[in-house]
Amino acid sequence: MLDQQIVDIEDARVVRVNDLRLGKIKGEMKVLAIGVGFKSLLRRLGMDKLDIFNFFKVNLIEWSKAQLVKNGLKIDTFSKEMKTLHPADLANIIEDLTVAQGGELVSSLDYKSAAEVVEELDPQLQKIMVDHLGPEKASTILKKMSIDEIVDLMQMLPKHEIGEYLSYFESKKKKEVEELIKYDDDSAGGLMTTDFISVKLEQTVGEVINIIEKISEDMRFILYVYVVGENKKLIGVVSMRKLLITDEDKTMSEIYKTLPSIAILHVNDELDDIVELMTKYNLFTAAVLNDKGEMKGLVSIDDVMRELKPNA
């Protein structure tokens, strides 16, 4: 175990083993904990007496809270605790591993979970991971990611590779990605996602709820449904709260509200203007329209923060 890498599940990090704490359990000598940090290294070297003022703290990790990393991750022995870590924590762990080890960890997850983890990776590591997995395998994971995240990743790839990845996508999603790639990264068009629900005036509350039940699993969040007319021109919105407390027979035309101009962006609006608008009016989301008034997407404050601080 000494000098091996381990995953500290509790603190979601990769550390090196400097020392071991042993003890007897039912008459047998067992490893109780793993020593990491400088204090453990001093003790192992027989130099712990140099720390006469106990300046360095003993840092121990319970054996049950560790996962060995050796010759590649042992996927078949992954603990349940590790697989249920938050995607952001798993991403932090992957960033401390080799590309091969990280790729093995990602491959061990179901596609939806793998997509959530890849979304949390540093943008440059995302590209490296996708290159490592290859177009066919990576595209299966990419399909489960939100459209705006896919677009951000595609924009980092050489142009001749984008088509190869998109060839594994169904035509509708492929078309959406190709359209969004055209916009500048720091514009509303470049930041927006097309993961929103649009409905028509004549649809009933019951029909809309059925639509939400069918597609909600593939969406990050649903705060509103957007009421559109001919050519997808935005008319208004209906909140999820309104849908839940309204009679199922009522139509959207009876319950929608006009979206205020402060919650509307244009596809070419620049990042500084978007930040100012959303922070000034405490907006979580803003609808994105083109010159014809057609709704093209949705920008969330999360999208803005990712652009401002991509390595967070």
N, C-alpha and C positions, 0 to 999 in steps of 0.2 A: 504493500500500500504506500510506503514512503515514496515521496516525490511524484506520485501519480496525481493526475487531475481528478477532481470530484466536482459534482454539481451539488451545491448547497441548496436543497429544495426550499428550505424555510426562507432564506434571504434571496433566492433566485439569482445565484451567481456561480461562477466557476472559480475554484481555488485549488491550491496545491497542498498536498499533505506533508506537513513538517514533523508531525509527532502523532503518537497513538496513546490513548488512555485505555488501559486494560483493567479487567476486574473479574472476579469469580462469580459465576451464575450457576447455581445448582452443582457446585463442585467442579465446573469447567471454566478454564480461562477464556474470556471473550473480549472482543473489542467493544468498548462502551461508547467511545467518542473519538473524534479525529481532531488533532490539534493543527490549527492554521495560524498564520500571522507570525510576527517577528519573535514574540515571546517563546512560542513553541520551537522555532528554529534555534534560538539560543539554548534551550533545554536539551535539544537533540545533540547539539555540538558540545554539550557539557560546559557552556559558558553562561548559564542562567544566573550565576552569582554576580555577574557583572552588573546586573540590573538591581543594585542594592536598594534603590528607592522605590522599586516596583512601579517604575514609570510605564512599562508596557503591560497591558492586560493579557491574561490568558484567554485565548479565543478557541472555544471548543464547539464542535458540531456533533450532535447526536448521530450515532451510526445509522439509526432508522431514518434520519433526515438527509442522507447522502446517497448519491448515485455515481458509481465509478465510471470514469471515461478512460477506456483503455483499448488501443488498437481499433479505434472507431467506437461509437456508442453501442452498447449492447441493448438493442431495441427490445428484444424479447424479455429482458429483465427490468425494463422501465417500471418504476413504481407508479401506482395509481395517482399518488400525490403529484408527481411530476407532470403527468399527462393532463391533470386538471388545473395546472397553474394558469393564471391570466395570460392571454396572448402576449401582452407587453412584457411580462416577466420571462416567458419563454424566448421572446425575441432578444432580451438582454443576455440570456444564457447563450444563445446561438452566436451572438456577437463576440463572445469570449472563446468560442470553439474554432477549430479549423473549418474550412469550407466543407470538407468531406464529412466531418462529424455533424456540422449544422445541417447539411443536406440530408443526412441519414435521420436526424431528428425530425425534420420537416416531413420526410417521406413516411415516417411512422404514424403520422397523424391522419385522420380522415380529411378529405379535401376541404371541407368547410373550415375546420380548425386550422389546417395548414395555411389557408388563405388569410385568415385572421392574423396569424403569426407573421406571415410575410409582409402584410400591410404595416406592421409595427416595426419592421426592420429599418435601419438606416438606408436611405435611398440608394447609396452606392453599393451597399451590401445586398440590397434587393437585386440589383443588376447582376452582381457576381453569383448570387444564389441561383437566379434564373438561368444564367449561362451554364452553371454546373449541372443543373437538373436536365437541361436540354429542352428544345421546343415542345416535343410531344408531352413529356411528363409535366413540365412547367405550365403549359397551357391548360391542363386539367385543373391545376390549382388556380391559375389566373381567372378562369371562368367563374370562380366563386367569389372573386374580389369585386368591390364596387367599381363602377365604370370609371370614376375619376382617378382611382388608384391605378387601374390598368393603364389609363392614358398617360399618367405621370411616368410609369415604368417604361412604356413603349417609347416615350420621348427620349429616354436615355440610351436606347438601343440604336445601332447603325440602321439606316433606312432599309438596307437590303435584308435585314433580319426581321423587321417588323412584319412583313408580308408572310414570312414562314410561320411566325407565332399565330398571327390572325387566321391563318388557313385552317386552324383547328377549332375556330369559333363558329357558332351558328351565324347565319347571314345577318340576322337582326342586330346582334351584339357587335359583330364585326363592323357593320355600317355605322353604328353609334360611335365606336372607338375611332374609326377613320374620320368621322366628322369632327370629333372633339380635338383630335390631334392638330387640326388646322389653326386652332386658337393659340394665342400667346400664353405661356405658362402663368403669368401674373395678371391675366385678365379674368373677368367674370366667366367668360367662355372656357378658359383653361382651367379654372378652379371648380366649375360646376360638375354636378353629377346628374345623370339622366334617370336616376332611381327615384322617381316620384310617381304619384298616382293621379292621372287625369280622368275626369268623368264628365258626362254630359248633363245638361240641364234637366232632361226628361228622366234620368235614372233615379230610382228610388233609394231610400236609405238602406233597405234590405239588400238590394242588388249591389250597392257599393260595399257593404260589409262583407258580402260573399266574395267580392273581388279581393278585398284586403286579406281575407282568410287564406286565399289561394296563393298570393304572391308575397305576403309579409315576411316570410322566412328568408327571402333573398334580399331584403332591404335593411339598411342600417337603422333607420328610424322612420316613423310615420307620425307626424304631428298634424298634418293637414292633407286633405285631398283637394286638388285644384280643378275647378269647374272651367271647362273650355268650350268654345263655340266652334263655328266653322273654321277650318284651317288651323285648328289648335290655338286660336286666339284666346288669351286669358280673360275670363269674365269675373271670377271671384274664387273664394276658398270656403271650405267647411272644415272646422276643427274636428279632431277625433272625439273630443268631449261632446260636441253637438250631435255627432252621429250616434253615440251611445245612449243619449237621453231622449232621442227623437223617435217618434212612431215610424215603423219600418215602411209604411205606405207613402210617407211624404216624399216629394221629389226634391232634387237639388235646387231647382228654381225657387222653391218655397223657403229654403233655409240658408242659402249661400250669403256670404258677405263680400262686398267689394274689397279687394286688397289695397290698402293705402299705398300711395306712391313711395313712401319711405321704405317699403318692404319690397321694392322692385328694382332690379338691376338690368343694365343693358349688356349684351355679350361682350362689348368692347370696353366696358368700364375697367379702370386700372385698379391695382391692388390698394394703393393709398386711399382712393375714394371709397372703395368697398369697406376697408377697415374703419374709416371715419364714420361711414353711414351705420354700420352694424354695431359699433361701440356706442355711438351717440344715442341710438334708439334701442339699445339692448336687444338686438335681434339675434335669435338663434338660427333662423334661416331667412333667405331672401330669394324670391323667384327671379329667374333670368329670362329676359325677352329679347327677341331680335327686332329689326327695324319694322317688321310687319305686325308687331304685337303678339307674335306666336311664342308660347312658352317653350323654351329649349332645355331648361334644366333648373337646378336648385343649388345654391351655395349655402353651406352651413358655416357656423363660426369655427367648427372643427377643421373644415377645409382651409379656412383663412389662417388658423394657428399653425397648421402643418406647413403652410407656405412660408410663414414668418420664422418658424423654428423647426425645420425639417428633421433635425437630429434629436429632438426631444423624445 
